[in-house]
């Protein structure tokens, strides 16, 4: 925890790879994990004389993200060259956007401990990814894999609006879920689809001026971002507490060591010599096109979570889990629309039983035979006491793999709950007369004997007896005898 | 008259009339190359086997009665910064001394589709930076009129080859005058097309916003034929214009009646040799006597154009040439201790002085703190210059100027004085800055016995007007006789 006298000020730069079919400036496939240097061509490897042509899908995706983050869309903007030397950058410049980004002046609402907080989004711009260096003991030097060269990226820059690492984490989760909702990025952290740079400064509580900030590179996971922020804020506080001053620098986060290291000081900062990319014409978007994309934005996950909490009384954890995967949220809402049924129950069935099945089988909801109508009917049957919860699970398992009617499955499996009191009374009496020892145990204070007796009754009814009713009957007997 | 002395238009007719074969034409050109190349040095690479093979194919097709392009079977030289699949494309630099591209430039691809016969790759200033073809890593090219003089540059190899009869026509590239100036120095015709009319895909970039591939030939008709073959929209080049182009050769019209020629006083001022001024004005007068109207105009920002040009071109070059880092292809230093050391040595050893000078200049003008003072102001000046041209074209169809302040200078005369060398581009750079088309055509020989070029500039996409005006002049003088094919 940070020294109580200080607060941290954090800003984030998120790089997200867009899931377009092809790369940003050539026709190569945009696909992760393929054999080294098989997904590149003279254009994305910057061979002499080759020229870039912009993939319009990249603009479409970026504008969608701009709408989702409430940005102004710059309908007229340009692309710029960012010049620097590195072996994974075959042109020795990255085509990016400098002073006129595609989207700017936006915001996004995040939820931290159930509270909404608004985070400013400075800008979103489009750019190309670089290749990857491969270091291995089996060869001297380094090799370059150019497959990632020209993979389209958007860089989302936030305002320095975070005051805790938890806020930063919530923002990253929100950005990721929005990317996935829009279908513009696969959001796979382990494949590097989302990466971030972290800017941290600290100041005395109550101060209005920002402190000097440091930028941290090489933050490869959201949990790593939390650790990196905590570490850097603490480091800066320690510097200040020891009477020193924080100097503006770029530091490299080493997640394994849990420490960061100086990469370069302000004096050594790169001069990227940005200038307008002469190979690409100005981007000009029609207002109508921009508006049409806005209409395609679905209800976004952060808004959905807030609505589930407010309208259905779900807690933030369950609401978040439901919303995380679009198809779960869709099933949740469609099931509720099918009939009168408890939202909490629907949420539980999806988050517990369905999620377990999906995890085990690696299947999506679309891969199952389950429909919202059937899930609704099933839950209604349980809620009405027509079948027990346990029987419900049996039916559910069938509904996942077979296209059958709920009633039909209940009938066939003989799962209908017996709620006829005279029938149940006969069973209860039978069980009680055969289990005197348990009756004695109960009376001697071993209350779990009650569970045993109910269990015996369930067994006798082959699971169909209404357990609540039978429990009532047993208790009534025990109290009267 | 030997076949290599003829124009493409003449050879095209002869091939169809079976007066000669394509193989005979190609052999004639290569015989001429064997005769002249030791003195002229127009080529970096010769591709005789491929040329003869192609010529043989053309003869077979002609014999079979196939409908072929008028350029089929015509030997063409290609500047060495235009990518040719399977053929060394060195840009006359040590940096790319071994670079064989696995792809074709679009313009070159179009030549192949026309069944043209490629003679080889023409020498040039390294990475097209220079005005004399003296900065080539491989060799200096001599002016075929006088081997002690330069052929101009940077397309000096292309110009010398055409002038000497070592190719019938050639492709050059023009960033600040690199087609027009050597055409003028060698006594041939060269067109720098409207920016965006010829694809730049596969043209090794010098200054992307100024570069343009263009045709060079001994006659206006040849230049028009070759331009018709290479122009057109290319989806591989986002800066290529989406429009249709006519057959400029078929449309040629020599009538200059009604043509209004603007004479900008700024292009006839100090620094232009009186003899050159006189010859250009004589040419204009001849057009006037035959029905053209001549008026004086003003392009007031001309004096700043060289500064703007060298800032913009160098800035883009510093970025475009950054990719030559020794990592993937081309030259890499043999010994190095670290990545940075490899970069430093590779680039120090691989680039010549002129290229380094421009990279440093370009890097400087783009640096933070200097960007606004140099690059940004140069870009503003570019707008101003373009606007002045646009305004001038409200009152005239073409603008006539000298192509260069003087005719071909001696080898070595300017090479150690970059500023003097740069100043020679004064008449041509404005055209690139404004993205306009312009031609250089010969207007006679000066007292040194060297050709002098007249430049005709037109509004964007006015190539037909330029060809017609030039064709009119060519017809009035009874055809151009300023090439060195007779020498």
Interface residues (C-beta under 8 A of the other chain):
Chain A: X42 X45 X46 X47 X48 X49 X50 X51 X52 X53 X54 X81 X83 X85 X87 X90 X91 X92 X93 X144 X271 X273 X274 X275 X278 X279 X280 X281
Chain B: X81 X82 X83 X89 X91 X96 X99 X101 X102 X103 X105 X200 X201 X202 X203 X204 X205 X207 X208 X209 X235 X236 X237 X238 X239 X315 X316 X318 X319 X322 X323 X325 X327 X328 X329 X339 X343 X363 X366 X367 X368 X371 X375
